Amino acid sequence: MLHRLLYADWDDPPDRMAFEAPYEEILSKLQKVLPRIQAEQEKALAEPAAMPAAFWGDCLDLYLLTPALVNIALNYKVCIEQGLPLHPTYYFQVSEAERYQAKYPDHLVEHANDFFRASIATAKALYGLAPDAPARLAGLTGDVPEIVSGFIYTSTKDKYTWRASDPRKITDLADAITKKVRPELIIGAAHGSIVSGLVLANLLELPIYFIRFSMFKRFDTAPIIAPSDLAVLQPYRAGPVLIFDEDVAKGTTLTKFSEVLQPMFGESCTASVLRHALSPCWPDFFGRSWHD
């Protein structure tokens, strides 16, 4: 898995975490770095000191670029389902839907959901360095809606998301979970949980699904759950499901996220990679406690 090939300072995010790029450019770069990593991964694990710096740079690029697949596809799906305009650089708030009242045909709604689910499967395969990852990436690339190819993905140096992306901390969380419960599904609060959620899903060998709930970057007042999301969640209604956010400071996001989702399932539990030592929120599982 990719997380075994990462060497970084997990306290401070790297400069390359801050970037902007069109979706099509990100897909193109992923198609270049993925085969280079897969071709050398066994050697890198056996003789890490023999690997050039460029190899480790490729690994970090794959880690940082892959979340864009899910991020952009999710925003596209939300715009299509909520009746929002499609714009390459501006993300409309869901509260603006009444102002625009855009209407998209049913076949476009269906495709947006298919594309979103494929983006999750592809991103998970990339992080797992799965044998079918190149084929999945090629399939996703060939299915990108023309308007989405020019969407701009923006990544910032978010120290808390970065610290929660540390594979060692995510592994601690996975170990804590496996000692107590075997979930059927992970539900991540996007966009913050995408990186750590994908790693966790691979470690636990579980499916993962993301629902947008971005209180501080997109000003969502509640998780954005469409009928299509309910259809995906329906087979897991008995549970147990794992309701996940990458970190808990005040815990507002995970608390509200779980308040909406937990009544949908017969059995559920909450988890985060990091929990602030003074937070009033106590997830059922967390990887590490942290202080500022």
C-alpha positions as CSV (number, residue, x, y, z in Angstrom):
1,M,0.0,0.0,0.0
2,L,1.1,3.6,-0.7
3,H,1.2,4.5,3.0
4,R,4.2,2.2,3.5
5,L,6.2,4.2,1.0
6,L,5.7,7.6,2.6
7,Y,8.5,9.4,4.5
8,A,7.5,12.9,5.7
9,D,7.5,15.3,8.6
10,W,4.0,14.7,9.8
11,D,3.9,17.7,12.1
12,D,4.3,20.3,9.4
13,P,2.7,20.0,5.9
14,P,5.0,20.1,3.0
15,D,5.1,23.0,0.6
16,R,3.8,20.8,-2.2
17,M,0.6,20.3,-0.3
18,A,-0.4,23.8,-1.5
19,F,-1.3,23.8,-5.2
20,E,-4.0,24.4,-7.7
21,A,-4.5,22.3,-10.9
22,P,-7.2,21.4,-13.4
23,Y,-8.7,18.0,-13.0
24,E,-7.4,16.8,-16.3
25,E,-3.9,17.8,-15.4
26,I,-4.2,15.9,-12.1
27,L,-5.4,12.8,-13.9
28,S,-2.5,13.1,-16.4
29,K,0.1,13.3,-13.6
30,L,-1.4,10.4,-11.7
31,Q,-1.2,8.3,-14.9
32,K,2.5,9.1,-15.0
33,V,3.5,8.5,-11.4
34,L,1.4,5.4,-10.6
35,P,3.3,3.0,-12.9
36,R,6.6,4.3,-11.8
37,I,5.7,3.6,-8.2
38,Q,4.2,0.2,-8.8
39,A,7.3,-0.8,-10.8
40,E,9.6,0.0,-7.9
41,Q,7.5,-0.6,-4.8
42,E,9.0,-4.0,-3.9
43,K,12.6,-2.6,-4.2
44,A,11.6,0.5,-2.2
45,L,10.3,-1.6,0.6
46,A,13.4,-3.9,0.6
47,E,16.1,-1.3,0.0
48,P,14.6,2.2,0.8
49,A,18.1,3.8,1.0
50,A,18.8,2.8,-2.6
51,M,15.8,4.7,-4.0
52,P,16.3,8.1,-5.5
53,A,14.6,11.2,-4.1
54,A,12.4,11.4,-7.2
55,F,10.8,8.1,-6.2
56,W,9.7,9.4,-2.8
57,G,8.5,12.6,-4.5
58,D,6.3,10.5,-6.8
59,C,4.9,8.7,-3.7
60,L,4.1,12.0,-2.0
61,D,2.6,13.4,-5.2
62,L,0.3,10.4,-5.5
63,Y,-0.8,10.8,-1.9
64,L,-1.6,14.5,-2.4
65,L,-3.1,14.4,-5.8
66,T,-5.4,11.4,-5.4
67,P,-8.0,13.1,-3.1
68,A,-8.8,15.4,-6.0
69,L,-10.5,12.5,-7.7
70,V,-13.1,12.3,-5.0
71,N,-13.3,16.0,-4.1
72,I,-14.1,17.1,-7.7
73,A,-16.5,14.3,-8.4
74,L,-18.4,14.9,-5.1
75,N,-18.8,18.6,-5.8
76,Y,-20.0,17.8,-9.4
77,K,-22.5,15.4,-8.0
78,V,-23.7,17.9,-5.4
79,C,-24.1,20.7,-8.0
80,I,-26.1,18.4,-10.3
81,E,-28.4,17.1,-7.6
82,Q,-28.9,20.3,-5.8
83,G,-29.6,22.4,-8.9
84,L,-26.4,24.5,-8.7
85,P,-24.5,26.0,-11.6
86,L,-21.3,24.3,-12.8
87,H,-18.3,26.5,-12.6
88,P,-14.6,25.5,-12.9
89,T,-13.3,27.7,-10.1
90,Y,-16.3,28.8,-7.9
91,Y,-18.0,26.5,-5.5
92,F,-21.6,27.5,-5.0
93,Q,-23.1,27.0,-1.6
94,V,-26.1,24.6,-1.3
95,S,-28.0,27.5,0.2
96,E,-27.8,29.3,-3.2
97,A,-29.9,26.6,-4.9
98,E,-33.1,28.5,-4.6
99,R,-31.5,31.5,-6.3
100,Y,-30.3,29.5,-9.4
101,Q,-32.8,26.6,-9.6
102,A,-30.8,24.8,-12.2
103,K,-32.4,21.7,-13.6
104,Y,-30.4,18.8,-15.0
105,P,-31.8,15.8,-16.9
106,D,-32.1,12.4,-15.1
107,H,-29.4,10.8,-17.2
108,L,-26.9,13.4,-16.1
109,V,-27.9,12.9,-12.4
110,E,-27.4,9.2,-12.8
111,H,-24.0,9.6,-14.5
112,A,-22.8,12.1,-11.9
113,N,-23.5,9.4,-9.2
114,D,-21.8,6.7,-11.2
115,F,-18.8,8.9,-11.8
116,F,-18.6,9.7,-8.0
117,R,-18.7,6.1,-7.0
118,A,-16.1,5.2,-9.6
119,S,-13.9,8.1,-8.2
120,I,-14.0,6.6,-4.8
121,A,-13.2,3.1,-6.0
122,T,-10.3,4.5,-8.2
123,A,-8.8,6.6,-5.4
124,K,-9.0,3.6,-3.0
125,A,-7.2,1.4,-5.6
126,L,-4.5,4.1,-6.1
127,Y,-3.8,4.3,-2.4
128,G,-3.7,0.5,-2.2
129,L,-1.4,0.3,-5.3
130,A,-3.8,-2.4,-6.4
131,P,-2.9,-4.3,-9.6
132,D,-6.1,-3.0,-11.3
133,A,-5.4,0.7,-10.3
134,P,-4.1,1.7,-13.7
135,A,-7.1,0.2,-15.4
136,R,-9.5,1.9,-13.0
137,L,-7.7,5.2,-13.5
138,A,-7.8,4.9,-17.3
139,G,-11.5,4.1,-17.1
140,L,-12.3,7.1,-14.9
141,T,-10.2,9.4,-17.1
142,G,-12.2,8.2,-20.2
143,D,-15.5,8.9,-18.4
144,V,-14.8,12.4,-17.2
145,P,-17.6,14.8,-18.2
146,E,-16.1,17.5,-20.5
147,I,-17.1,20.3,-18.2
148,V,-15.5,18.6,-15.2
149,S,-12.1,18.2,-16.9
150,G,-11.4,21.9,-16.5
151,F,-12.5,22.1,-12.8
152,I,-9.8,23.5,-10.6
153,Y,-8.8,21.6,-7.5
154,T,-7.2,23.6,-4.8
155,S,-5.2,22.1,-2.0
156,T,-4.0,24.1,1.0
157,K,-1.4,23.5,3.7
158,D,-3.9,22.4,6.4
159,K,-1.8,21.2,9.3
160,Y,-4.6,19.3,11.0
161,T,-5.6,17.4,7.9
162,W,-2.0,16.7,7.2
163,R,-1.3,15.5,10.8
164,A,-4.4,13.2,10.5
165,S,-3.0,11.9,7.2
166,D,0.0,10.3,9.0
167,P,-0.2,6.6,8.2
168,R,1.1,5.7,11.7
169,K,-1.8,7.5,13.4
170,I,-4.3,6.0,11.0
171,T,-2.9,2.5,11.7
172,D,-3.3,3.1,15.4
173,L,-7.0,3.9,14.7
174,A,-7.4,0.8,12.6
175,D,-5.9,-1.3,15.3
176,A,-8.2,0.1,17.9
177,I,-11.3,-0.5,15.7
178,T,-10.4,-4.1,14.8
179,K,-10.1,-5.0,18.5
180,K,-13.7,-4.1,19.1
181,V,-15.9,-4.1,16.0
182,R,-16.0,-5.2,12.4
183,P,-17.8,-2.4,10.5
184,E,-19.5,-3.1,7.2
185,L,-18.9,0.4,5.8
186,I,-17.0,3.6,6.6
187,I,-18.9,6.9,6.0
188,G,-16.6,9.8,5.8
189,A,-17.4,13.5,6.2
190,A,-16.0,15.1,3.1
191,H,-13.9,16.9,2.2
192,G,-11.6,16.7,5.2
193,S,-11.7,13.0,5.7
194,I,-10.9,11.9,2.2
195,V,-7.1,11.2,2.6
196,S,-7.3,9.4,6.0
197,G,-10.5,7.7,5.1
198,L,-9.1,6.1,2.0
199,V,-6.1,4.8,4.0
200,L,-8.3,3.6,6.8
201,A,-10.6,1.8,4.3
202,N,-7.6,0.0,2.8
203,L,-6.2,-1.0,6.2
204,L,-9.5,-2.3,7.3
205,E,-10.3,-3.8,3.9
206,L,-13.7,-2.1,3.9
207,P,-15.8,-0.1,1.5
208,I,-16.0,3.6,2.1
209,Y,-18.5,6.3,1.0
210,F,-18.2,10.0,1.4
211,I,-21.0,12.5,2.2
212,R,-20.3,16.2,1.9
213,F,-20.3,18.0,5.2
214,S,-17.9,20.9,5.1
215,M,-18.9,23.3,7.8
216,F,-15.9,25.6,7.7
217,K,-14.8,25.6,4.1
218,R,-18.1,25.2,2.3
219,F,-20.3,26.5,5.1
220,D,-22.6,23.5,5.1
221,T,-25.2,23.6,7.9
222,A,-26.0,19.9,7.6
223,P,-24.7,16.8,5.8
224,I,-25.8,17.0,2.2
225,I,-27.7,13.7,1.7
226,A,-29.5,13.1,-1.5
227,P,-31.8,10.2,-2.4
228,S,-28.9,8.7,-4.3
229,D,-26.8,8.6,-1.1
230,L,-29.7,6.9,0.8
231,A,-29.8,4.3,-1.9
232,V,-26.1,3.5,-1.4
233,L,-26.5,3.4,2.4
234,Q,-29.6,1.2,2.3
235,P,-27.9,-2.2,2.2
236,Y,-25.9,-1.3,5.3
237,R,-28.9,-0.2,7.4
238,A,-28.4,-3.0,9.9
239,G,-24.8,-1.9,10.5
240,P,-22.4,-1.7,12.1
241,V,-21.1,1.3,10.2
242,L,-18.2,3.6,11.1
243,I,-19.0,7.3,11.0
244,F,-15.7,9.1,10.4
245,D,-14.0,12.5,10.4
246,E,-10.2,12.9,10.3
247,D,-9.8,15.0,13.5
248,V,-11.8,16.3,16.4
249,A,-11.0,19.7,17.9
250,K,-14.2,21.1,19.2
251,G,-15.9,18.1,17.6
252,T,-18.7,20.1,16.0
253,T,-18.5,18.4,12.6
254,L,-18.3,14.8,13.8
255,T,-21.1,15.5,16.4
256,K,-23.5,16.9,13.9
257,F,-22.5,14.4,11.2
258,S,-23.2,11.5,13.6
259,E,-26.5,13.0,14.9
260,V,-27.9,12.9,11.3
261,L,-26.4,9.5,10.3
262,Q,-26.7,7.3,13.4
263,P,-30.5,7.1,13.4
264,M,-30.3,5.6,9.9
265,F,-28.5,2.5,11.2
266,G,-29.2,-0.3,13.6
267,E,-25.6,-0.2,14.8
268,S,-23.0,2.4,14.4
269,C,-19.9,3.9,16.0
270,T,-17.8,7.1,15.5
271,A,-14.1,7.5,14.8
272,S,-11.4,10.1,14.1
273,V,-7.7,9.8,13.6
274,L,-6.9,12.7,16.0
275,R,-8.8,14.0,19.1
276,H,-7.8,17.1,20.9
277,A,-7.1,16.3,24.5
278,L,-9.5,19.1,25.7
279,S,-12.3,18.4,23.2
280,P,-15.8,17.8,24.6
281,C,-16.4,15.2,21.8
282,W,-15.3,11.6,22.5
283,P,-15.5,9.4,19.4
284,D,-15.8,5.7,20.1
285,F,-12.4,5.3,18.5
286,F,-9.5,7.6,17.8
287,G,-5.9,7.0,16.8
288,R,-4.0,9.6,18.8
289,S,-4.7,12.4,21.3
290,W,-3.0,15.8,20.5
291,H,-2.4,19.2,22.1
292,D,-1.7,22.6,20.6
